[in-house]
Amino acid sequence: MTTNSPNNTAAILMEALPYIQKYSGKTIVVKYGGNAMTDPALQQSFARDIVLLKQVGINPVVIHGGGPQIGNLLKQIGKESHFVDGMRVTDAETMDVVQMVLGGLVNKQIVSMINQAGGRAIGLTGKDGNMILARKLVLERKAQENQPSEIIDLGHVGEITNIDASVVRMLEEDRFIPVIAPIGVGEDGTSYNINADIVAGKMAEVLNAERLLLLTNTPGVLNKEGTLLEVLSQQDIQDLIADGTIQGGMLPKLACATDAIAAGAKSASIIDGRVPHAVLLELLTDLGVGTMVTR
């Protein structure tokens, strides 16, 4: 016996209608990661969310990570993972693993998942068509007063210099769903591992996306008491960083969210990917499942 009465079902559909109208024809960039990538039930609900968005005329673009999968394969070959400020130190051997996992295994799993749910997904990396141009990221760590700064070599970790999103727009127009691995390429052909949150934020900027959604393993941004902060302005974020409330892995997420908004994206949300159908709940209901960053 169904738990929803016909009236409740109709109410849910009518609640979604104004949001469908608002986002119809618009681009939504979704960074896919965390538990949503590893839990089979959440994988299925995410794939169905993406297919439903496309079916009602919204254009989702999926950027995915794959840190745990990379770490697992490195462990299998006897190579230890090292991180500096949340970034994986990526020597040449590790970069080969990154490309195999992100551009191959993980990317094609997501493509297959969306296609099995009835969508038409196409897998890409930033190297395809020179879509994501990058250069070596230089990490400078400030030393004590009157001491020179320390330059830390992260290997093949890159920062974006340019995104050519023409292939993404072409796929959108042909009703395909782009699924993009965060690997960039330098002018000399060198491959670079790039933070997926940053790629998602920059892609949202270039595509002038209506929304940027970053899936995480937390309810969103929490205050010091552990309470969810549902809406944050850019000034709020600066204050929370200054008093130490926001730190660690949430910093790059909020940085790319604020950058995307400053460059033209209408809003960005950090949402709880552990919630089934989190993407639909955030976009098409009054409820929401995370923290929205506004101008």
C-alpha positions in Angstrom: 0.0 0.0 0.0 1.4 3.4 -0.9 2.1 5.9 1.8 1.1 8.8 -0.4 -2.5 9.7 -1.1 -3.4 11.0 -4.6 -3.8 14.4 -3.1 -0.3 14.3 -1.5 1.2 13.2 -4.8 -0.6 16.0 -6.7 0.7 18.5 -4.1 4.3 17.3 -4.6 4.0 17.6 -8.3 2.4 21.1 -8.1 5.2 22.2 -5.7 7.8 21.2 -8.3 6.0 23.0 -11.2 7.2 26.6 -10.6 10.8 25.4 -10.1 10.6 23.4 -13.4 9.4 26.5 -15.1 12.2 28.6 -13.5 15.0 26.3 -14.5 13.7 25.1 -17.9 16.3 25.6 -20.5 18.9 26.6 -17.9 22.2 24.9 -17.0 22.7 23.3 -13.6 26.3 22.3 -12.7 26.4 19.4 -10.2 29.6 18.3 -8.5 29.1 14.6 -7.7 31.1 13.1 -4.9 31.1 11.7 -1.4 28.8 8.9 -0.2 26.5 9.5 -3.2 29.3 8.0 -5.4 29.8 4.9 -3.3 26.5 3.9 -1.9 24.5 1.8 -4.5 21.1 3.2 -3.5 22.4 6.8 -3.6 24.0 6.2 -6.9 20.7 5.1 -8.4 18.8 8.0 -6.9 21.4 10.5 -8.2 21.2 9.0 -11.7 17.4 9.2 -11.8 17.5 12.8 -10.5 19.9 13.8 -13.3 17.7 12.0 -16.0 14.5 13.6 -14.6 16.1 17.1 -14.8 17.0 16.6 -18.4 13.6 15.1 -19.2 11.8 18.2 -18.0 14.0 20.6 -20.0 16.8 21.4 -17.5 20.4 20.9 -18.6 22.5 19.2 -15.9 26.3 19.1 -16.3 28.0 16.6 -13.9 31.6 17.1 -12.6 32.8 14.2 -10.5 35.6 13.5 -8.1 37.0 10.1 -7.2 39.5 10.5 -4.3 38.6 7.3 -2.4 38.8 5.3 -5.6 42.2 6.7 -6.4 43.4 6.0 -2.9 42.2 2.4 -3.1 44.0 1.7 -6.3 47.2 3.4 -5.0 47.0 1.2 -2.0 46.6 -1.9 -4.1 49.8 -1.1 -6.0 51.6 -0.4 -2.7 51.8 3.4 -3.1 51.0 5.6 -0.1 48.8 8.7 -0.5 50.1 12.0 0.7 48.1 15.2 1.1 49.0 18.9 1.7 46.2 21.3 2.6 43.7 18.7 1.4 45.4 18.3 -2.0 46.8 15.0 -3.2 50.5 15.1 -3.9 50.6 13.8 -7.5 53.8 12.5 -8.9 54.0 11.0 -12.4 53.0 7.5 -11.3 50.1 8.8 -9.2 49.0 10.9 -12.2 48.7 7.8 -14.3 46.5 6.2 -11.6 44.4 9.4 -11.4 43.8 9.3 -15.2 42.9 5.6 -15.1 40.5 6.1 -12.2 38.9 9.4 -13.0 38.9 9.4 -16.8 38.3 5.7 -17.1 36.7 3.6 -14.3 34.7 6.3 -12.4 33.7 8.4 -15.4 32.4 5.4 -17.3 30.5 4.0 -14.3 28.7 7.3 -13.9 27.9 7.4 -17.6 26.6 3.9 -17.5 24.5 4.6 -14.4 22.8 7.6 -16.0 22.2 5.7 -19.3 20.7 2.8 -17.5 18.3 5.2 -15.8 17.1 6.3 -19.3 19.5 9.3 -19.9 22.0 10.0 -22.7 25.3 10.7 -20.9 28.6 11.3 -22.6 31.9 11.0 -20.6 34.7 13.5 -21.0 37.9 14.7 -19.3 39.2 18.2 -19.4 41.8 17.0 -21.9 39.1 16.2 -24.6 39.2 19.1 -27.1 41.5 21.0 -24.7 38.4 21.8 -22.7 40.3 22.5 -19.5 43.7 24.2 -19.9 45.8 24.2 -16.8 49.2 25.0 -15.4 51.2 23.6 -12.4 49.8 24.8 -9.1 52.4 26.6 -7.0 51.6 26.2 -3.3 53.3 28.9 -1.2 53.3 28.4 2.5 54.0 31.6 4.5 56.8 31.2 7.0 57.4 33.0 10.3 58.2 36.7 10.2 61.4 37.7 8.4 61.6 34.2 6.9 61.3 33.3 3.2 58.0 31.5 2.2 58.2 27.8 1.5 57.3 26.6 -2.0 55.7 23.1 -1.8 55.9 20.9 -4.9 52.6 19.0 -5.3 53.7 17.4 -8.6 50.9 17.2 -11.3 48.4 19.2 -9.3 47.0 22.0 -11.6 45.1 25.2 -11.6 42.8 26.2 -14.3 43.9 28.8 -16.9 41.0 28.5 -19.3 37.9 26.5 -19.9 36.5 26.1 -23.5 32.9 24.9 -22.8 31.9 24.8 -26.5 31.7 21.0 -26.5 29.6 21.0 -23.4 27.1 23.5 -25.0 27.0 21.3 -28.1 26.2 18.2 -26.0 23.5 20.1 -24.1 21.8 21.3 -27.3 21.8 17.7 -28.6 20.1 16.5 -25.4 23.1 14.7 -24.0 24.3 14.9 -20.4 28.0 15.8 -20.1 29.9 13.9 -17.3 33.3 15.5 -16.8 36.4 14.2 -15.0 38.6 17.0 -13.4 41.7 16.4 -15.4 43.3 19.4 -17.2 46.1 19.7 -19.8 49.0 22.1 -20.0 50.2 23.8 -23.2 53.0 21.3 -23.4 50.5 18.3 -23.1 51.2 17.7 -19.4 48.2 16.2 -17.5 47.1 17.8 -14.3 44.9 16.6 -11.4 42.5 19.4 -10.5 40.2 19.7 -7.5 36.7 18.7 -8.7 35.0 21.5 -6.7 37.1 24.1 -8.4 36.4 22.6 -11.8 32.6 22.6 -11.1 32.8 26.3 -9.9 34.7 27.4 -13.0 32.4 25.4 -15.3 29.4 27.1 -13.7 31.1 30.5 -14.4 31.8 29.8 -18.0 28.4 28.3 -18.7 26.7 31.1 -16.8 24.8 28.4 -14.9 21.6 29.1 -13.0 22.7 26.9 -10.1 25.9 25.2 -8.8 25.3 22.2 -6.6 28.2 20.7 -4.6 27.4 17.3 -3.1 29.1 16.6 0.2 29.1 14.2 3.2 27.8 16.8 5.6 24.4 18.5 6.0 25.9 21.7 4.6 27.8 24.5 6.4 27.4 24.2 10.2 27.9 26.7 12.9 30.1 26.0 16.0 27.1 24.4 17.7 26.6 22.0 14.8 23.4 23.7 13.5 22.9 23.9 9.8 23.2 27.4 8.3 20.6 27.4 5.5 21.6 30.6 3.7 24.9 32.5 3.7 26.0 35.7 2.1 29.5 36.3 1.0 30.1 38.5 4.1 28.7 35.8 6.3 31.3 33.4 4.8 34.2 35.8 5.4 33.1 36.2 9.0 32.8 32.5 9.6 36.3 31.9 8.1 37.8 34.6 10.2 36.4 33.1 13.5 37.5 29.6 12.6 34.0 28.2 12.1 34.7 27.3 8.5 37.9 25.4 7.8 39.4 22.3 6.2 37.7 20.8 3.2 34.8 23.2 3.3 37.1 26.1 2.4 37.6 25.2 -1.3 33.9 24.4 -1.7 32.9 27.8 -0.4 35.6 29.6 -2.4 34.5 28.1 -5.7 30.8 28.8 -4.8 31.5 32.5 -4.1 33.7 32.8 -7.2 31.0 31.2 -9.4 28.4 33.6 -8.1 30.7 36.6 -8.5 31.3 35.5 -12.2 27.6 35.2 -13.0 26.1 32.0 -11.6 22.8 32.9 -9.9 23.4 30.8 -6.7 25.4 27.9 -5.3 24.5 25.3 -2.8 26.4 22.8 -0.7 24.0 19.9 -0.2 23.9 16.7 1.7 24.7 13.9 -0.8 23.8 11.3 1.7 20.1 12.2 1.4 18.3 10.2 -1.4 17.3 12.4 -4.3 19.2 15.3 -2.8 19.5 17.1 -6.2 15.7 17.0 -6.8 14.9 18.1 -3.2 17.3 21.0 -3.5 16.1 22.2 -6.9 12.4 21.3 -7.2 11.0 21.6 -3.7 10.6 24.3 -1.0 12.6 22.1 1.5 16.2 22.2 0.3 18.9 19.9 1.8 21.9 22.1 2.5 23.4 25.6 2.5 22.7 28.1 -0.2 25.3 30.8 -0.9 23.8 34.0 -2.2 25.1 37.4 -3.4 
